[in-house]
Amino acid sequence: MKFKTNIMCGDCIKKVTPYLNKTVGDTNWSVDTKDPKKILTVENESVKSDDVVNSLAAAGYKAEKI
Amino acid sequence: MQSTMDKKRSVRKNFPVLNMSCASCAASSQSMLENLPGILNVSVNYANGNAAVEYLPDEIQPQEMQKALQSVGYDLLIEDENNSRGKLEEIEMKSYQSLRRRTFLAIILSVPLILIGMIFMNIPYADYIMWVLATPIVFIFGRQFFSGAWKQLKHGKANMDTLVAMSTGIAYFFSVFNILYPSFWTSRDIAPHVYFEAAGVIIAFILIGKLLEARAKGSTSSAIKKLIGLQPNTVMKVVEDGSIITFPIAAVEVGDELVVKPGEKIAVDGNVSSGNSFVDESMITGEPVAVEKMKNSPVFAGTINQKGSFRFVAGKVGSDTLLAQIISMVRDAQGSRAPVQKLVDKIAGIFVPVVIVISLISLVLWIIFGGNSGLVHGLLAMVTVLVIACPCALGLATPTAIMVGMGKGAENGILIKDAESLETTKKVNALVLDKTGTITEGKPVVAGQFWLDHRFETELASLEKISGHPLAEAVIEAFPKEYAAVSAFENIPGAGVSGEIDGKIYFAGNAKLIRDNRISMDVSINDKAEAFLKKAYTIVYFADKDRVLGIIGITDKIKDSAVEAIRQLKKENINLYLLTGDHDSSAIAVGKFVGIDSVRSEMLPEDKRDFVKQLQREGKTVAMVGDGINDSAALAQANISIAMGKGSDVALDVARMAIISNDLRKIPQAFSLSRITVATIKQNLFWAFIYNVIGIPLAAGILYPVNGFLLNPMIAGAAMALSSVSVVTNSLRLKTRKLVL
């Protein structure tokens, strides 16, 4: 699954890491900060996209499924 | 290392940076900008969301900085809004300066032209010198008349440009022909006159008139800028973890929770989520009293929070806010105004074909009755009729009257920003008035009191002094300034306040406060309250825990001059309308008192504008009088807009007339001023034309059979001088006339 986010930079990744690790699993996600859309790629297909969005919201970030 | 050269050329600016979600975003956007060429210094602050940049404008522009940041997902807020306005002002400025330059050059060349033409006509090569002097005047400085006349001709029409171009063009070429081929005339015993100075002076004078008109024209208003300035640049936003950060207003989104402290401007539209306060909404609704805001109350961008603090959730942001809509309404109305056709152009449009017909008739008559040299005389007659046709004071008739009229207005406290308003005012047949601040003072005052026996003024004033309620001001003003100590003060939202003074508990507030605390009301108090309500007063009840001790009636007082002014206006046969954003009851009461039958209340800014539009659609010429921001869209839409001097900056900017004092009787005075100014313009046009009109038959040869008299440059010069002097004198006469009240 891919999401457009506002996970802007390395530090932001650090902030969301604990949340995403809990929801998706530590090796199953990555963020491309070089892309202006800050694409979050989630490898774990069994996770519901709503859960990803909510968990990012709890960390203080936005996500939009694309 | 920065050289001193760099320092001189560098520019320092602040831009809001958007999409930063944490402190390290600030760091990465900063390093992104630092690496761009031309950036001397940049520091990005996460807390206030701002980038302070020092850069060399020759090497980099804000747009490039914006692109760089956008490529990594951030954004830079560049003010493009004010730039587009600036362009328009620049263009206007340039065309004004070009006009001024041409006018002065034309004058400078005209002076020797007149001297030679009238006095030194016998110096060697006089004619050739005049030819050289006249050529640039006619073809370079005066070219706007020729291009204007051509445009009119393409539509088969004529205006002032046509008259000027025709007369000066023919004068010029006729004179050139006479220099090069005088024998055509001398062989027939006709003196080959040269009319260069007529051509030059006409152009110079008409240009002077145009310059005066341009100066009297109102400049592009800064009202839009002021409206935009009502919003704060930054907001205090509540973020996920509950902390509050400063955030640029442009980045606020629907659903964001914002904090508002006492005295702050509200940034966007929304609904209160917690806290309570009073908010001054007069700029949007016109209500003079601040409105109480509690949970779920709506709040609007541009309004001002009073003494409390609260949080609200953003509902409408950016161009969706009510304020943004007012701004675009004003802008649209200002842009769509069509210029009124000038009286001078109308007259010229008829005069030109008439003169051409006269010149042809004279040609024909000469051919028929002129004998041998009939054709030649006829040609001479035809040409000279056209030469004498254009009055040199034509261009001065309107601007001189307008200038004196505007000056007279200013002397009487009526500021007129543009000429068109002065001319159009007398045509007004519908006048729309705002209520608050226009017909009323705009400030709540105590209008009546009723006490059961003892007057508890000190106690009430003491409670009000602490309360921070908007009506408190009125009460405090009305009572002696001695206060008692208050303990156990309590503010009850939506009801009022209570406090303990000298061991006794007192309450001050509205009917709800009395009911909730089961305080009894004497019959006499009740009756008085009803009487107050009939007059649309707002009532403050003062009580102890057993009974109501007294009531205060507060209202927005109607201006003393209002009744008289309305009476005067009614005599003018103008339909009067009263519009307000306030409630029905006060609107109707005010309308009754001053004598206006058509009253509309609870009107939003766009309702007021639509009302004006509707009247215009019915074919009426509408004047609008207002003082608030909520009037600005209607003011921009109206044909004539008048702002009260004590009103908001925005209204003063949008309106094309302003009344400096708050005296409404100035409005009928403005009508009187407009009438006499237009009368003066018409008189001026008469004086401008009359001498030339007398000259036309002379040019056609009416006196030839009598004494051989034909047109010569002296006569042309005399006509020009007389018409100019008459016009200017008549305009100055306007100064001495009194404005009838």
Interface residues (C-beta under 8 A of the other chain):
Chain A: N6 I7 M8 C9 G10 D11 C12 K15 T33 K34 D35 P36 K37 K38 A57 A58 A59 G60 Y61
Chain B: N19 M20 S21 C22 A23 S24 C25 A27 S28 Q70 S71 V72 G73 Y74 V239 E240 D241
